Amino acid sequence: MFILPLVKTVRETLTLPNVQIAAVGAGFPASQTFLKIKCDECRAAVEQGATEIDIVISLGTFLSGDYTTVAEEIKQIKVACGDAHLKVILETGALSLQQIADASFIAMEAGADFIKTSTGKMEPAATPEAAWIMVSCIKEFYEKTGKKIGFKPAGGIVASDDAVLYYAIVKKILGNEWLNPALFRIGASRLANNLLTTLKGEEVSYF
């Protein structure tokens, strides 16, 4: 619950319009706590002003093959989030390619608004292979349901070329309509400076 004072402070001091406030919850980053606590954390973060919640799937439960419990947890957390967008992190570095696809569909069917590769706390983090699978699953889910799910590669994306690669994957599979902040983002703490440096042709260190 340590994130809550920070969420409230951001909500009270933020003056720029159209800026989302994201918070982590549900026993982040390991998801190793009771479901009630996961839901309470997410609910409290939204009450304090968060508009987006990031959670990690219950990885141990998923790897044990208990997909039903994984899905039920996400469904209950989604209810606890109310109107806030729910981003579900798959922690793809711990999964096989087939498991990445399975986890993608489980998360989307359970109510995820975004699916995200990684917390950045496990190696490997985001990979092009994982991204290709997740984006392909998003396309299939959209074709079946008409619901657009967002995609966020995160972890280990540092260079401008990396960003261009993930951009190209989304463009190739999902098309231009996904290339906006509502449906595609890149999670990388060092990438912004590197992108600006590439664009300006001089060292930039704003962030």
Residue pairs with C-beta under 8 A, 6 or more apart in sequence:
1 41
1 44
3 23
3 24
3 25
3 45
4 44
4 45
4 48
6 23
7 21
7 23
7 45
7 48
7 49
7 50
8 48
8 49
10 21
10 49
11 21
11 48
11 49
12 49
14 21
20 51
20 52
20 85
21 49
21 50
21 51
21 52
22 50
22 51
22 52
22 53
22 54
22 87
23 45
23 50
23 52
23 53
23 54
24 53
24 54
24 55
25 38
25 41
25 42
25 45
25 53
25 54
25 55
25 77
26 33
26 38
26 39
26 41
26 42
26 53
26 55
26 56
26 73
26 77
27 33
27 37
27 38
27 41
27 56
28 54
28 55
28 56
28 119
29 56
29 89
29 119
29 121
30 56
30 59
31 38
31 55
31 56
31 57
31 58
31 59
32 58
32 60
35 73
35 76
38 55
38 73
38 77
38 80
39 76
39 77
39 79
39 80
40 80
42 53
42 55
42 77
42 80
42 81
42 84
43 80
43 81
43 82
45 53
45 84
46 53
46 80
46 81
46 82
46 83
46 84
50 84
51 84
51 85
52 84
52 85
52 86
52 87
53 77
53 81
53 84
53 85
53 86
53 87
54 87
54 89
54 116
55 74
55 77
55 86
55 87
55 88
55 89
56 88
56 89
56 91
56 119
57 70
57 73
57 74
57 88
57 89
57 90
57 91
57 103
57 106
57 107
58 69
58 70
58 73
59 91
59 94
61 69
61 70
61 73
62 70
62 95
62 99
62 103
62 106
63 94
63 99
67 102
67 106
70 103
70 106
70 110
71 106
71 109
71 110
72 110
74 86
74 88
74 106
74 107
74 110
74 111
74 112
75 110
75 111
77 86
78 86
78 110
78 111
78 112
85 113
85 114
86 111
86 112
86 113
86 114
87 112
87 113
87 114
87 115
87 116
87 150
87 152
88 107
88 110
88 112
88 114
88 115
88 116
89 116
89 117
89 118
89 119
89 154
90 100
90 103
90 104
90 107
90 115
90 116
90 117
90 118
90 130
90 134
91 117
91 118
91 119
91 122
92 100
92 103
92 117
92 118
92 124
92 125
92 126
92 127
92 130
92 134
93 118
93 122
93 123
93 124
93 125
93 127
93 155
94 122
95 103
95 130
97 129
97 130
97 133
100 130
100 133
100 134
101 133
101 134
101 136
101 137
104 115
104 133
104 134
104 137
104 138
104 141
105 137
105 141
107 115
108 115
108 137
108 138
108 141
108 147
108 149
109 141
112 149
113 149
113 150
114 149
114 150
114 151
114 152
114 185
115 134
115 137
115 138
115 149
115 150
115 151
115 152
116 151
116 152
116 153
116 154
116 187
117 125
117 126
117 127
117 130
117 131
117 134
117 152
117 153
117 154
117 155
118 125
118 126
118 153
118 154
118 155
118 156
119 125
119 154
119 155
120 154
120 155
120 156
120 187
121 155
122 155
123 156
124 156
125 154
125 155
125 156
125 157
126 153
126 154
126 155
126 156
126 157
126 166
126 187
128 165
128 166
128 169
130 153
131 151
131 153
131 166
131 169
131 170
132 169
132 173
134 151
135 151
135 169
135 170
135 173
135 174
136 173
138 148
138 149
138 151
138 173
138 174
139 173
139 174
141 147
141 149
142 148
142 149
142 174
148 177
148 178
148 183
149 183
150 178
150 182
150 183
150 184
150 185
151 170
151 174
151 178
151 183
151 184
152 184
152 185
152 186
152 187
153 166
153 186
153 187
154 186
154 187
154 188
155 187
155 188
156 162
156 188
157 163
157 166
157 186
157 187
157 188
157 191
158 188
158 190
158 191
158 194
159 191
159 194
160 191
160 194
160 195
160 197
160 198
162 188
162 191
163 186
163 188
163 191
163 195
166 186
167 179
167 184
170 178
170 179
170 184
171 178
171 179
174 183
177 183
178 184
189 207
192 206
192 207
193 204
193 205
193 206
193 207
196 204
196 206
197 203
197 204
